[in-house]
Amino acid sequence: MPNTAFYHSNDPIAVRTKAGTRSSLVDICKSVTPPCHLNPFLFNGHLQTCWTAVDNTDIPIYYKRKIFTADDSTYRGVFAVDFVVDEYQWTGDGTLPPRTSCFSDTEARELELGSLDNRPMLVTLHGLSGGSHEIYLRHVIAPMVSKERGWAACVVNARGCAMSKITSPVLFNARATWDVRQVVKWLKKTYPNRPLFAVGYSLGANILTNYLGEEGSDCVLKAAVVCGSPWNLEVSSLALQRTWLGLGIYSRVMGSNMKKLFELHVEEISKNPRIDVEKVRNINYLHEFDRVVQGPTWGYPTEGAYYRDASSSDSVLAVRIPLFVIQAEDDPIAVKEAIPFEEIKQNPYVVLCTTSGGGHLSWFKLGGERWFTKPITGFLTKMAEEVGPVPTSDQSAPSTSNSDNTEPDAITRLHFAPMRRKFQIENKTE
């Protein structure tokens, strides 16, 4: 049985339950985390990860799609958000993923009217080149929207993913937080009484952590979960490149998936003068795609510069809502050496749970169930049903400066800003 370990601040935030009792974030995370009993035949991270490709489990989730127009002209274009709805007669024509269709005009108007109900709502961010159709996220959505729990849910599809169209020459990137920010603002306005929660997987976990760090104490989410995050993107990329399986299988497959995504939108993306279409078509690996697409698109000179700037390993220091992190130590894609153990232990709002086995977003048990479903759904349910408002004051924030008045003034002003990025928008002058 894989070992389970927890990493957290020595002084984690205390929370008050709706019953009036006090608990700690660590106790809540431990209470919802069952022993990690995995399929003994899938005895390492590679087998767990590869089993995803042959597992034929189906969990029917039905969606209706809303197209958002970006409200920031800097990141102009459109993106798709899929809302979970009750089962309906789906007659797909191949232009959208299974069990997904667009809202009718009447349904769209009703959606915009919103609601004053207080159902908890879950916002989900998927992994690299994925979408709302991914089975790993449906493992979590299904129990949350069941009649027993009654949550509402939506999936923010990264630009160009899940058979969505793009209207500007850019795809998503690892720190593309603007779309999720717009969706959260829209949800808060449209459903003002709903407590909002979020979960991110793999690249979506990295994006979500960056968003949480950027929002800091202004974040309107009540709590969040990140699962299988690559954290330090440069470390994770170099780890993939140094082994045959990492480079020849995982990086090649992910690079191929990104090339397919590129070809679906090549007419629009090729309008970007920085993109050399033939170079993109000649790449084989993920880091090569990032070198010839993500770097030029966003102004980074190399893929390494992009990775260092888009990583969430520092962003976790700025998170100010309860955050539960779940990682497998044998994950061959989001590798253990990229996990920011020390940064997490500096932040009282964050608890990390690691398992010695599980692979990348896999954690298969005998029978096909996935272990990660229980801690994620348990944490979200407990935070929604049993825990009252959690203070987000910076009074509990980790100290990044020296406040000892005996030190020289220059020393006391030293400060680490975890969200200071190198990515800048230049203001054009006439």
C-alpha positions in Angstrom: 0.0 0.0 0.0 1.5 3.4 -0.9 2.5 5.6 1.9 0.6 8.9 2.5 2.4 11.9 4.0 1.3 15.5 4.9 3.4 18.7 4.7 2.2 22.0 6.1 3.0 25.0 8.2 3.8 24.5 11.9 1.0 27.0 12.5 -1.8 26.2 10.1 -4.9 28.3 10.0 -7.6 27.5 12.4 -11.1 27.3 11.1 -14.4 27.5 12.9 -17.1 25.0 12.0 -20.7 26.0 11.6 -21.4 24.1 14.8 -19.1 26.5 16.7 -16.2 24.2 17.2 -12.6 24.9 16.1 -10.4 22.8 13.9 -7.3 23.2 11.8 -6.9 23.0 8.1 -4.5 20.1 8.5 -7.1 18.1 10.6 -9.7 18.7 7.9 -7.4 17.4 5.2 -6.3 14.4 7.1 -9.9 13.5 8.1 -11.1 13.3 4.5 -8.0 11.4 3.2 -8.5 7.6 3.2 -5.7 5.1 3.1 -4.2 4.8 -0.4 -5.1 1.3 -1.6 -4.2 1.1 -5.3 -4.3 -1.7 -7.9 -1.3 -3.9 -7.0 -0.9 -4.9 -10.7 -0.2 -1.2 -11.5 2.7 -1.1 -9.1 4.6 2.0 -10.3 4.0 5.5 -11.7 4.5 4.5 -15.3 2.0 1.7 -15.2 -0.6 3.8 -13.3 -0.1 6.7 -15.8 -0.2 4.5 -19.0 -3.3 2.7 -17.7 -5.2 5.9 -18.3 -4.8 5.3 -22.1 -6.5 1.8 -22.0 -9.0 2.3 -19.2 -12.5 2.4 -20.8 -14.4 3.6 -17.7 -17.2 6.0 -18.7 -18.9 8.5 -16.3 -21.7 10.3 -18.2 -21.6 14.1 -17.5 -23.8 16.3 -19.7 -22.8 19.8 -20.5 -24.1 23.0 -22.2 -21.6 25.4 -23.5 -21.4 29.2 -23.1 -18.9 31.2 -25.2 -17.3 34.1 -23.3 -15.7 37.1 -25.0 -12.6 38.2 -23.1 -13.2 41.4 -21.2 -9.5 42.3 -21.4 -8.5 43.6 -24.8 -4.9 42.6 -24.0 -6.0 38.9 -24.2 -8.7 39.4 -26.7 -10.7 36.5 -28.2 -13.2 34.0 -27.0 -13.2 30.9 -24.8 -15.6 28.2 -23.9 -17.1 27.2 -20.5 -19.0 24.0 -20.2 -21.8 24.0 -17.5 -23.0 20.7 -16.0 -26.7 20.2 -16.7 -29.2 17.4 -16.2 -29.2 14.5 -18.6 -30.8 15.3 -22.0 -31.2 13.7 -25.4 -27.8 14.4 -27.0 -27.5 14.2 -30.8 -24.0 15.2 -31.5 -22.7 16.1 -34.9 -19.0 15.8 -34.1 -18.4 19.5 -33.7 -18.3 19.3 -29.9 -17.2 16.6 -27.4 -19.6 13.8 -26.3 -22.7 14.9 -24.4 -21.9 18.6 -25.0 -24.0 21.1 -26.9 -24.5 24.8 -26.9 -27.2 26.6 -24.9 -30.2 27.4 -26.9 -31.1 31.1 -27.1 -33.8 30.6 -24.4 -31.4 28.7 -22.2 -28.7 31.3 -22.6 -31.1 34.1 -21.5 -32.1 32.1 -18.5 -28.4 31.5 -17.6 -27.7 35.2 -17.8 -30.6 35.9 -15.4 -28.7 33.9 -12.8 -30.1 32.7 -9.5 -30.2 33.6 -5.8 -29.8 29.9 -4.7 -27.0 29.0 -2.4 -25.8 25.8 -4.0 -22.1 25.4 -3.8 -20.4 25.6 -7.2 -17.3 24.0 -8.5 -15.0 25.5 -11.1 -12.7 23.0 -12.8 -9.5 23.6 -14.8 -8.3 20.6 -16.9 -4.8 19.5 -17.9 -2.6 20.2 -20.9 -4.7 20.1 -24.2 -7.6 18.5 -22.4 -11.1 19.7 -21.7 -14.4 19.1 -20.0 -14.6 15.6 -21.5 -11.6 14.3 -19.6 -12.4 11.2 -17.5 -10.2 12.2 -14.5 -12.2 15.4 -13.8 -15.6 13.6 -14.4 -14.6 11.2 -11.5 -14.8 14.2 -9.2 -17.7 16.2 -10.9 -20.1 13.2 -10.8 -20.3 12.8 -7.1 -20.4 16.5 -6.5 -23.4 17.1 -8.8 -25.2 14.0 -7.6 -28.6 14.4 -5.9 -27.0 13.6 -2.6 -24.6 16.6 -2.7 -26.5 18.8 -5.2 -23.6 21.1 -6.3 -23.5 23.1 -9.5 -20.3 22.8 -11.7 -18.6 24.2 -14.8 -15.3 23.5 -16.6 -13.3 26.4 -18.0 -11.8 25.1 -21.2 -8.4 26.4 -22.1 -8.4 28.4 -25.4 -8.7 26.1 -28.4 -9.3 23.0 -26.3 -12.4 20.7 -26.2 -13.2 21.5 -29.8 -13.6 25.2 -29.0 -12.7 27.8 -31.6 -10.3 30.7 -31.1 -10.7 34.2 -32.6 -7.2 35.5 -31.8 -3.8 34.1 -32.6 -3.0 32.8 -29.2 -3.6 29.5 -27.3 -3.4 29.1 -23.5 -0.2 29.1 -21.5 0.8 27.9 -18.0 0.1 31.2 -16.3 -3.0 32.2 -18.4 -5.2 33.2 -15.5 -7.3 35.9 -17.1 -10.0 33.5 -18.4 -10.6 31.8 -15.0 -10.6 35.2 -13.4 -13.3 36.5 -15.7 -15.4 33.3 -15.1 -15.1 33.6 -11.3 -16.2 37.3 -11.5 -19.1 36.4 -13.7 -20.2 33.5 -11.4 -20.0 35.8 -8.4 -22.2 38.4 -10.1 -24.7 35.9 -11.6 -25.0 33.7 -8.5 -24.2 36.0 -5.6 -25.2 33.5 -2.9 -23.3 30.5 -4.2 -20.1 29.7 -2.3 -17.5 29.1 -5.1 -14.8 26.4 -5.1 -12.2 25.4 -7.6 -10.1 22.3 -8.5 -7.3 22.2 -11.0 -5.5 19.2 -12.6 -1.9 19.1 -13.9 -1.4 22.3 -16.0 -4.8 23.5 -14.8 -3.5 23.1 -11.3 -0.5 25.3 -12.1 -2.8 27.9 -13.6 -5.2 27.8 -10.7 -2.3 28.2 -8.2 -1.1 31.2 -10.1 -4.6 32.7 -10.1 -4.9 32.1 -6.3 -1.6 33.8 -5.7 -2.5 36.8 -7.9 -5.8 37.2 -6.1 -4.3 36.8 -2.6 -6.6 38.0 0.1 -9.1 39.3 -2.4 -9.9 35.9 -3.7 -13.6 35.2 -3.7 -13.2 31.4 -3.7 -13.9 29.7 -0.4 -11.4 26.9 -0.9 -9.5 25.1 -3.7 -7.8 21.8 -4.6 -4.8 21.3 -6.9 -3.9 17.8 -8.1 -0.9 16.6 -10.0 0.6 20.0 -10.6 4.0 20.3 -12.3 4.8 23.3 -10.1 8.3 24.1 -11.2 7.9 23.8 -15.0 11.6 24.0 -15.8 12.5 21.2 -13.3 9.6 19.0 -14.6 10.6 19.6 -18.3 14.3 18.7 -17.6 13.2 15.6 -15.7 11.2 14.5 -18.8 14.1 15.1 -21.1 16.7 13.0 -19.2 15.0 9.6 -19.5 14.0 7.5 -22.5 10.4 7.1 -21.2 10.1 10.8 -20.3 11.4 12.1 -23.6 10.4 9.3 -26.0 6.9 8.6 -24.6 5.5 11.3 -22.3 7.1 14.4 -23.9 6.5 13.0 -27.4 2.8 12.3 -26.8 2.2 15.7 -25.2 4.1 17.4 -28.0 2.0 15.5 -30.5 -1.2 16.5 -28.8 -0.1 20.2 -28.9 0.7 19.9 -32.6 -2.8 18.5 -33.2 -4.3 21.4 -31.3 -2.1 23.8 -33.3 -3.2 22.3 -36.6 -6.9 22.7 -35.6 -6.3 26.4 -35.2 -3.4 27.0 -37.6 -5.4 29.5 -39.8 -5.8 31.8 -36.8 -2.5 31.2 -35.0 -0.5 31.7 -38.2 -1.7 35.3 -38.2 0.8 35.9 -35.5 4.0 37.0 -37.3 6.1 35.6 -34.5 5.0 32.0 -35.3 6.9 29.9 -37.9 4.4 27.3 -39.0 6.9 25.0 -40.5 9.0 25.0 -37.4 6.0 24.0 -35.4 5.2 21.1 -37.8 8.8 19.8 -37.4 8.9 19.5 -33.7 8.6 16.2 -31.8 8.6 17.1 -28.1 6.7 19.3 -25.7 9.6 21.5 -24.8 10.2 22.1 -28.5 6.6 23.2 -28.9 7.0 25.6 -26.1 10.2 26.9 -27.7 8.6 27.7 -31.1 5.1 28.6 -30.0 4.7 29.6 -26.4 8.0 31.5 -26.2 7.5 33.6 -29.3 3.7 34.2 -28.7 4.3 35.6 -25.2 7.6 37.3 -25.8 9.9 34.8 -23.9 13.3 34.3 -25.5 13.5 30.6 -24.6 11.2 27.9 -23.3 13.3 28.0 -20.1 12.4 31.7 -19.5 8.8 30.9 -20.1 8.9 27.9 -17.6 10.6 30.0 -14.9 8.1 32.8 -15.3 5.0 30.7 -15.5 5.8 28.3 -12.6 3.5 28.3 -9.6 6.1 27.1 -7.1 6.5 30.7 -5.7 2.9 31.6 -6.2 1.8 29.2 -3.5 3.4 31.5 -1.0 0.8 34.2 -1.9 -2.3 32.0 -1.5 -4.8 33.2 1.1 -7.6 30.7 1.0 -7.6 27.1 2.1 -5.7 25.0 -0.5 -5.4 21.2 -0.5 -2.6 19.9 -2.7 -2.5 16.2 -3.8 0.6 14.8 -5.5 2.0 11.3 -6.3 5.7 11.0 -5.6 6.1 8.6 -8.5 4.4 10.9 -11.0 6.6 10.7 -14.1 5.3 14.0 -15.5 4.7 16.2 -12.4 7.8 15.0 -10.7 8.5 15.0 -7.0 11.6 17.2 -7.3 9.4 20.0 -8.7 7.1 20.1 -5.6 7.8 23.2 -3.5 7.8 21.4 -0.1 9.5 24.3 1.7 7.3 27.0 0.2 4.2 25.0 1.2 5.4 24.7 4.7 5.8 28.5 4.9 2.1 29.1 4.1 -0.5 28.3 6.8 -3.3 28.3 4.2 -1.8 25.3 2.3 -1.7 21.5 3.1 0.1 19.1 0.8 -0.7 15.4 0.8 1.7 13.1 -1.1 1.3 9.4 -1.9 4.3 7.2 -2.7 2.3 5.7 -5.7 -0.4 6.9 -8.1 1.3 8.1 -11.3 0.0 11.2 -13.1 -3.7 11.9 -12.3 -4.2 8.2 -12.1 -4.3 6.5 -8.6 -6.2 3.5 -10.0 -7.7 1.1 -7.5 -8.8 -2.4 -8.2 -12.1 -2.2 -10.0 -11.3 1.1 -11.8 -12.1 3.6 -9.1 -9.6 6.4 -8.5 -8.3 7.1 -5.0 -8.0 10.9 -5.5 -11.7 11.2 -5.9 -12.4 10.7 -2.1 -10.0 13.3 -0.7 -11.0 15.9 -3.2 -14.7 15.5 -2.8 -14.4 15.0 0.9 -12.5 18.2 1.3 -14.8 20.3 -0.8 -17.9 18.9 0.9 -16.5 19.5 4.3 -15.5 23.1 3.5 -18.9 23.8 2.0 -21.1 22.1 4.6 -19.3 22.3 7.9 -16.8 25.1 7.8 -17.7 28.8 8.3 -16.0 31.8 6.7 -12.2 31.5 6.7 -10.3 34.8 7.5 -8.1 35.8 4.6 -6.2 38.5 6.4 -2.5 38.8 5.7 -2.0 38.6 9.5 -1.5 34.9 9.0 0.7 35.2 6.0 4.2 33.8 5.9 6.9 36.3 6.7 9.1 37.2 3.8 10.9 40.1 5.4 13.1 40.7 8.4 11.1 42.7 11.0 13.7 42.6 13.8 14.1 46.3 14.7 17.6 45.7 15.9 18.7 45.2 12.3 19.8 48.1 10.0 17.0 49.8 8.2 18.1 48.5 4.8 17.8 44.9 6.1 14.3 45.4 7.5 13.1 46.6 4.1 14.2 43.4 2.4 11.1 41.6 1.0 10.4 38.7 -1.4 7.5 39.3 -3.8 6.3 35.9 -5.0 4.0 37.2 -7.7 6.4 39.6 -9.4 6.7 38.3 -12.9 9.0 39.1 -15.8 6.1 38.9 -18.3 5.2 42.6 -19.1 2.7 44.3 -21.4 4.5 47.3 -23.1 2.4 50.4 -23.3 2.6 51.7 -26.9 2.9 55.4 -27.3 1.9 57.4 -30.4 
